[in-house]
Amino acid sequence: MTYKVMVGPDARRGMASLAPEQRRAVNDAVRGPLADRPLDVGQEHEGRGPGALRMLVLERARVSVGYRVYVDRVEVEIVWLIGHP
């Protein structure tokens, strides 16, 4: 099953501040693991269970992605993106 991945307003602003290679890494994560198996990647950041805020760290690109998984709607919402220098 493939999840629909949506980017929230704060994540859009975060995406604008990323370098091109960091944006590419985020886009690859959106098309890959976040769409295919969002509960298996990342780790729980706040809360517990499928509705918890999760964090995926893209180490090579130096980006952290905060997201929520809505299993009943088969959706993933990217809440925030942080690029690390």
N, C-alpha and C positions, 0 to 999 in steps of 0.2 A: 504494500500500500504506500502511495506517495502522498506526503503531507503538502498542503498549500502553505507556502512561506510568505508572510506579510512583513513589511518593514514599517514600524511605528514612527511617529514624528521625531522623537528624540534620536532614534537610530538613523533617520535620514540626515539629521544635522551632523551626527557623528560621522556618517559616511562621507559627507562633504569635506570633512577635515582630514581624511585619510589620504596617504600617498597612493598613486596609481597601483603599485604592486600590492598594497594592502587592500584596496578595493577589489582587485582581482581575486585575492585569497578569500575575501568574504563572499564574493559571487560564486566562487567554486564551492565553498561550504554550503551555500544556499541551494545550489543545484545538486550537491552530493549528500553528505551525511545529515544535514538538517532536514532535507526533504525525504530522505529514505529511512532514517532511524534516529530521530531526534532524542528519544529517551535513552539511547545507548551511548551517545556521545556527550561530552560535557559532564558537569557535575552539579548537584543541587547547590544553589548559592543561598537562597532564602526560602524557607518552607520545606515541605516534604510532599512526596507523591508526584503524580503527573502534572499537577497545576503549579508546582513550585517554580520559582525563578531559577533558571539553570544558566550556567556559564560555560562557554566553550572557548578555550584559549588556543589561538592559532599561533603557535610559538614562532615558526619561521617568518611569519608576516608581522609579528609583534602586535597582534590585535586580540582583544577580548570581546566576546559576543555574549550579551545577556538576552535570554529568550524564554518564552513560556510555551508549553505544549498544551493544546486543547484536543485531547483524544476524541471526545464526542463529536467535535466539528472537523476533525482531521486537519487541523491547522497548527502552524507554528507562528508566533509573533515575535519578531526581533524587537526587543525593548530598547536596548542601548548598544553602542559600539564604542570601544575605547582603543585608540591607537597608542602604542607605547614607543617612545623614541629609541 
